[in-house]
Amino acid sequence: MSYNYCELQELIEINSYTKNKKGVDQCGHLVRQKLETLGYKTKIFEREKFGDHLWFTSHKKAGKKMLLLGHLDTVFPPGTFEGFREDEEWIYGPGVCDMKGGIMVMIEALRNQKNIHNIDLFLVSDEEIGSDDSRSITYELAKEYDYCLVFEAAGKDGQIVTARKGIGTFYVDITGKAAHAGNNYAQGIDANQEAAHKLLALSHLTNLELGTTINVGRIEGGIGANTISPQARLIFEARFTSSAQRDQILDEIAQIVHTSFIPGTDAKLDGGLQRDVMEETPEQAQLLHKIEQWSSTNIPTEHRGGGSDANIAASAGTPTLDGFGPYGDGDHTIHERASKKSFEERIELTSKVLAGFMANETE
């Protein structure tokens, strides 16, 4: 099929950096117009600092319910990466695959349906900074649905995503005691040295065979070369592939933080899980099988190290599949692009899936 990308261009040319509330809301307003034309009703979760989260609900019949999940925000501040362009194979622009392209796949697939029912959408405004504000809403909404499809980018060969790592971000604040490094060295308690011990201990928790990684991405501390450091800070991220690994890693992190390698130091742990692990489940496998039947397609699958709001929906117990947006690369860089071929294939696939769901799972 030949697709006109004018509506996608309109979305992309609006800067919707997460902290640009005006731009995010402008994108949300455009999407709202398109969906309300299809008969959707909109509930707005108004936000002061971020764009509003939008929940679009359809007519309901007896049977199961499906949630389509996505986000309106991008990672690009105004002036850093803007504009839309295309060639024969690719579309270029901020959010083209992450994930304004995915939003347009949803909309076009819904336009291909008759008498839409039992298919709702939830679009959040803060996914790119961890969904801290929208997480609880997504979690509670997902519980109300039998299935959830998420429209992050597809894999290179059309894969959908069946598993994603869980992610936690943590802050360790270490307190020592300042002293003159020349005159009173022994009277000081070195917070920087304690931070070094903790950094190494945390890094040793990484197990690449299990897919567990700990990355201490930032360290701060001290006053100057002639002063024993009275304070230090570590900022680190943990990623894991299973709930068992999650529990073990969280326990080991706590033990490291509360162990004083340098006597007299004290440490405080803040932060926590941003997105719980998304694991394959029998219920998810059943959903995949149904989708393949509805679409008459054998769909390849993959696991990803990065998180998305699919993690949140899956943690609510809802069978969830991700990667229904178009394939692209360069996301989170100024080279972001999406494949036209994949875009059109995803519209066709999703159209069949939604039609099959309504025909077979509702009355």
C-alpha positions as CSV (number, residue, x, y, z in Angstrom):
1,M,0.0,0.0,0.0
2,S,1.1,3.6,-0.5
3,Y,0.8,5.8,2.6
4,N,0.6,9.5,2.9
5,Y,2.8,10.7,5.8
6,C,1.4,14.2,6.2
7,E,-0.3,13.5,9.5
8,L,2.9,11.9,10.9
9,Q,4.8,14.9,9.7
10,E,2.4,17.2,11.5
11,L,3.1,15.4,14.8
12,I,6.8,15.3,14.3
13,E,7.1,19.0,13.6
14,I,5.7,19.7,17.0
15,N,8.5,19.6,19.6
16,S,7.2,17.3,22.4
17,Y,10.2,17.1,24.6
18,T,9.0,15.7,27.9
19,K,9.5,19.0,29.8
20,N,7.8,21.0,27.0
21,K,4.3,20.7,28.3
22,K,2.9,23.0,25.7
23,G,4.3,20.9,22.8
24,V,3.3,17.6,24.3
25,D,-0.3,18.8,24.9
26,Q,-0.4,20.1,21.4
27,C,0.4,16.6,20.1
28,G,-2.1,15.2,22.4
29,H,-4.8,17.6,21.1
30,L,-4.1,16.5,17.5
31,V,-4.4,12.8,18.4
32,R,-7.5,13.5,20.4
33,Q,-9.2,15.1,17.3
34,K,-8.3,12.0,15.2
35,L,-9.7,9.5,17.8
36,E,-12.8,11.4,18.7
37,T,-13.7,11.4,15.0
38,L,-13.7,7.6,15.3
39,G,-16.1,7.7,18.2
40,Y,-13.7,7.7,21.1
41,K,-14.4,9.5,24.4
42,T,-11.4,11.2,26.1
43,K,-10.5,11.3,29.8
44,I,-7.8,13.8,30.5
45,F,-5.4,13.3,33.4
46,E,-4.3,16.9,33.8
47,R,-0.7,17.7,34.8
48,E,0.9,20.9,35.8
49,K,4.6,20.2,35.0
50,F,4.2,17.6,32.2
51,G,1.8,17.1,29.4
52,D,-1.6,15.6,30.2
53,H,-2.0,11.8,30.0
54,L,-4.9,10.8,27.8
55,W,-7.2,7.8,28.1
56,F,-9.4,7.1,25.1
57,T,-12.4,4.8,25.6
58,S,-14.5,3.0,23.0
59,H,-18.0,1.6,23.0
60,K,-18.2,-1.6,25.0
61,K,-19.8,-5.0,24.3
62,A,-19.6,-8.2,26.3
63,G,-16.3,-9.9,26.0
64,K,-12.6,-9.1,26.5
65,K,-11.0,-5.7,26.4
66,M,-7.8,-4.6,24.8
67,L,-5.6,-1.6,25.7
68,L,-3.3,0.1,23.2
69,L,-0.4,1.8,25.0
70,G,1.9,4.6,23.9
71,H,3.6,7.9,24.8
72,L,3.5,11.4,23.4
73,D,6.8,12.7,24.6
74,T,10.3,12.6,23.0
75,V,13.8,13.1,24.3
76,F,14.8,16.1,22.3
77,P,14.8,19.6,23.8
78,P,13.7,22.5,21.5
79,G,16.4,23.3,19.0
80,T,18.4,20.0,19.3
81,F,16.7,17.9,16.6
82,E,13.7,19.1,14.7
83,G,12.0,18.8,11.3
84,F,10.7,16.0,9.1
85,R,12.1,14.6,5.8
86,E,11.7,11.5,3.8
87,D,13.3,9.6,0.9
88,E,12.2,6.5,-0.9
89,E,12.9,4.1,2.0
90,W,12.9,6.1,5.3
91,I,11.2,8.9,7.3
92,Y,13.5,11.0,9.4
93,G,12.6,13.1,12.5
94,P,12.3,13.3,16.3
95,G,9.9,10.6,17.5
96,V,9.4,9.0,14.1
97,C,10.0,5.5,15.6
98,D,9.9,6.4,19.3
99,M,7.0,6.8,19.1
100,K,4.9,9.1,17.1
101,G,5.2,6.5,14.3
102,G,3.7,4.0,16.6
103,I,0.8,6.3,17.5
104,M,0.0,6.8,13.8
105,V,0.1,3.0,13.4
106,M,-2.6,2.8,16.1
107,I,-4.7,5.5,14.5
108,E,-4.5,4.1,11.0
109,A,-5.3,0.6,12.1
110,L,-8.3,1.9,14.0
111,R,-9.5,3.8,10.9
112,N,-9.5,0.5,9.1
113,Q,-12.1,-1.0,11.5
114,K,-15.9,-0.9,11.5
115,N,-17.9,-0.4,14.7
116,I,-14.9,-0.1,17.0
117,H,-15.5,-1.6,20.4
118,N,-13.6,-2.9,23.5
119,I,-10.3,-1.3,22.2
120,D,-9.1,1.6,24.3
121,L,-5.9,3.7,24.2
122,F,-3.7,5.3,26.9
123,L,-1.1,7.8,25.9
124,V,1.3,9.1,28.6
125,S,3.5,12.2,28.5
126,D,6.5,11.2,30.6
127,E,7.7,7.8,29.3
128,E,11.1,9.1,28.2
129,I,12.0,10.1,31.8
130,G,10.9,6.9,33.4
131,S,7.1,7.3,33.6
132,D,7.4,8.4,37.3
133,D,4.2,10.4,37.1
134,S,2.1,8.1,34.9
135,R,3.3,4.7,36.3
136,S,0.6,4.3,38.9
137,I,-2.2,5.2,36.4
138,T,-0.9,2.8,33.7
139,Y,-0.6,0.1,36.3
140,E,-4.2,0.5,37.6
141,L,-5.7,0.9,34.1
142,A,-3.9,-2.1,32.7
143,K,-5.6,-4.2,35.4
144,E,-8.9,-3.5,33.7
145,Y,-7.9,-5.1,30.4
146,D,-7.4,-8.6,29.2
147,Y,-4.7,-7.8,26.7
148,C,-2.2,-4.9,26.2
149,L,-0.4,-4.0,23.0
150,V,2.4,-1.5,23.1
151,F,3.6,0.5,20.1
152,E,7.3,1.0,20.6
153,A,9.4,0.3,17.5
154,A,9.4,-3.2,15.9
155,G,12.6,-5.3,15.6
156,K,14.6,-5.2,12.4
157,D,12.9,-8.2,11.0
158,G,9.5,-7.4,12.3
159,Q,9.9,-8.9,15.7
160,I,7.6,-8.0,18.6
161,V,8.9,-7.9,22.1
162,T,8.0,-10.5,24.6
163,A,10.5,-9.6,27.4
164,R,12.2,-6.5,28.7
165,K,14.6,-6.0,31.5
166,G,13.5,-4.4,34.7
167,I,15.2,-1.1,35.6
168,G,16.0,0.6,38.8
169,T,17.8,3.9,39.5
170,F,19.5,4.4,42.8
171,Y,21.3,7.1,44.8
172,V,23.8,6.4,47.5
173,D,24.8,9.4,49.8
174,I,27.8,8.7,51.9
175,T,28.8,10.7,54.9
176,G,32.4,10.9,56.3
177,K,34.3,13.5,58.3
178,A,36.4,16.3,56.9
179,A,40.0,16.9,58.1
180,H,43.1,18.6,56.8
181,A,44.9,16.1,54.7
182,G,48.3,17.3,55.8
183,N,47.9,18.1,59.5
184,N,45.0,15.9,60.6
185,Y,44.8,13.0,58.1
186,A,44.1,10.3,60.7
187,Q,41.2,12.4,62.2
188,G,39.3,12.3,58.9
189,I,36.9,9.7,57.6
190,D,37.1,9.4,53.9
191,A,33.7,9.3,52.2
192,N,35.4,9.1,48.7
193,Q,37.3,6.0,49.7
194,E,34.1,4.5,51.0
195,A,32.4,5.3,47.7
196,A,35.2,3.6,45.8
197,H,34.7,0.4,47.8
198,K,31.0,0.5,47.2
199,L,31.4,1.2,43.5
200,L,33.5,-1.9,43.0
201,A,31.2,-4.0,45.1
202,L,28.2,-2.8,43.1
203,S,29.9,-3.4,39.8
204,H,30.8,-7.0,40.8
205,L,27.0,-7.7,40.9
206,T,27.0,-7.6,37.1
207,N,26.3,-11.0,35.6
208,L,26.3,-10.9,31.9
209,E,25.3,-14.5,31.5
210,L,22.1,-13.8,33.5
211,G,21.6,-10.4,31.8
212,T,22.1,-8.6,35.1
213,T,24.0,-5.3,34.9
214,I,24.9,-2.6,37.4
215,N,26.2,0.6,36.1
216,V,27.6,3.3,38.4
217,G,27.1,6.1,35.9
218,R,28.1,9.1,38.1
219,I,30.2,9.7,41.2
220,E,30.5,12.9,43.2
221,G,32.4,13.8,46.3
222,G,35.0,15.8,48.2
223,I,36.0,19.3,48.6
224,G,39.6,19.5,47.4
225,A,42.9,17.7,47.3
226,N,44.0,18.9,50.7
227,T,40.8,17.8,52.5
228,I,39.6,14.3,53.6
229,S,36.3,14.0,51.8
230,P,33.3,14.5,54.2
231,Q,30.7,13.4,51.6
232,A,30.3,11.4,48.3
233,R,27.5,10.3,46.1
234,L,27.0,7.4,43.7
235,I,24.3,7.3,41.1
236,F,23.7,3.9,39.5
237,E,21.3,1.8,37.5
238,A,20.4,-1.8,37.8
239,R,18.9,-4.0,35.1
240,F,17.7,-7.6,35.4
241,T,15.8,-10.2,33.4
242,S,13.8,-12.0,36.0
243,S,11.9,-11.4,39.2
244,A,14.3,-13.8,41.0
245,Q,17.3,-11.8,39.8
246,R,15.4,-8.6,40.9
247,D,14.9,-9.8,44.4
248,Q,18.5,-11.0,44.8
249,I,20.0,-7.8,43.3
250,L,17.9,-5.5,45.5
251,D,18.9,-7.5,48.6
252,E,22.6,-7.4,47.6
253,I,22.5,-3.6,46.9
254,A,21.0,-3.0,50.3
255,Q,23.8,-5.1,52.0
256,I,26.5,-3.2,50.1
257,V,25.1,0.2,50.9
258,H,24.7,-0.5,54.6
259,T,28.2,-2.1,55.0
260,S,30.8,0.4,56.1
261,F,34.1,-0.5,54.4
262,I,35.7,2.5,56.0
263,P,34.9,2.6,59.7
264,G,32.8,5.6,60.7
265,T,31.2,6.3,57.4
266,D,27.4,6.2,57.0
267,A,25.4,5.7,53.8
268,K,21.8,6.3,52.8
269,L,20.1,4.6,49.8
270,D,17.4,6.4,47.8
271,G,15.6,5.6,44.5
272,G,14.1,2.3,43.4
273,L,12.5,0.5,40.6
274,Q,11.3,2.5,37.6
275,R,10.0,-0.4,35.6
276,D,9.6,-4.0,36.9
277,V,10.8,-6.8,34.7
278,M,8.6,-8.0,31.8
279,E,8.9,-11.7,31.6
280,E,7.4,-14.2,29.1
281,T,4.3,-16.0,30.6
282,P,1.9,-18.7,29.3
283,E,-0.9,-16.1,29.1
284,Q,1.3,-13.9,26.9
285,A,2.2,-16.9,24.7
286,Q,-1.6,-17.6,24.3
287,L,-2.1,-13.9,23.2
288,L,0.7,-14.2,20.7
289,H,-0.8,-17.4,19.3
290,K,-4.2,-15.6,18.9
291,I,-2.6,-12.7,17.2
292,E,-0.9,-15.0,14.7
293,Q,-4.2,-16.6,14.0
294,W,-6.1,-13.3,13.6
295,S,-3.4,-12.0,11.2
296,S,-2.5,-15.2,9.5
297,T,1.1,-14.3,10.2
298,N,4.1,-16.0,11.9
299,I,5.5,-13.2,14.0
300,P,9.1,-13.4,15.2
301,T,9.9,-12.3,18.8
302,E,12.8,-10.9,20.7
303,H,13.9,-9.8,24.2
304,R,15.2,-6.2,24.8
305,G,17.4,-4.8,27.5
306,G,15.7,-1.4,27.5
307,G,12.4,-0.8,29.4
308,S,9.1,0.7,28.3
309,D,5.6,1.1,29.6
310,A,5.1,-2.5,28.6
311,N,7.0,-3.4,31.8
312,I,4.3,-1.6,33.8
313,A,1.4,-3.2,32.1
314,A,2.9,-6.7,32.4
315,S,3.7,-6.1,36.1
316,A,-0.1,-5.5,36.5
317,G,-0.7,-9.1,35.4
318,T,-2.0,-8.2,31.9
319,P,-0.7,-10.3,29.0
320,T,1.4,-7.7,27.2
321,L,3.2,-7.6,23.9
322,D,5.4,-4.7,22.7
323,G,7.0,-3.6,19.4
324,F,3.9,-3.0,17.3
325,G,5.3,0.3,16.0
326,P,7.4,0.6,12.8
327,Y,11.0,-0.5,12.7
328,G,13.5,2.3,13.0
329,D,17.0,3.1,14.3
330,G,18.9,6.0,15.6
331,D,16.3,6.6,18.2
332,H,17.4,9.0,21.0
333,T,19.9,10.5,18.5
334,I,19.6,13.1,15.7
335,H,19.7,10.3,13.2
336,E,16.4,8.8,14.2
337,R,14.5,7.3,11.3
338,A,11.8,4.8,10.5
339,S,11.3,2.4,7.6
340,K,8.4,3.2,5.3
341,K,8.0,-0.5,4.4
342,S,7.8,-1.4,8.1
343,F,5.4,1.4,8.8
344,E,3.0,0.1,6.2
345,E,3.5,-3.5,7.3
346,R,2.7,-2.6,10.9
347,I,-0.5,-0.8,9.9
348,E,-1.6,-3.9,8.0
349,L,-0.7,-6.3,10.8
350,T,-2.4,-4.2,13.5
351,S,-5.5,-3.7,11.4
352,K,-5.8,-7.5,11.1
353,V,-5.2,-8.0,14.8
354,L,-7.8,-5.5,15.9
355,A,-10.4,-6.9,13.5
356,G,-9.6,-10.4,14.7
357,F,-9.9,-9.4,18.3
358,M,-13.3,-7.8,17.9
359,A,-14.6,-10.7,15.8
360,N,-13.4,-13.5,18.1
361,E,-13.2,-12.0,21.6
362,T,-16.3,-9.9,21.9
363,E,-20.0,-10.4,21.3
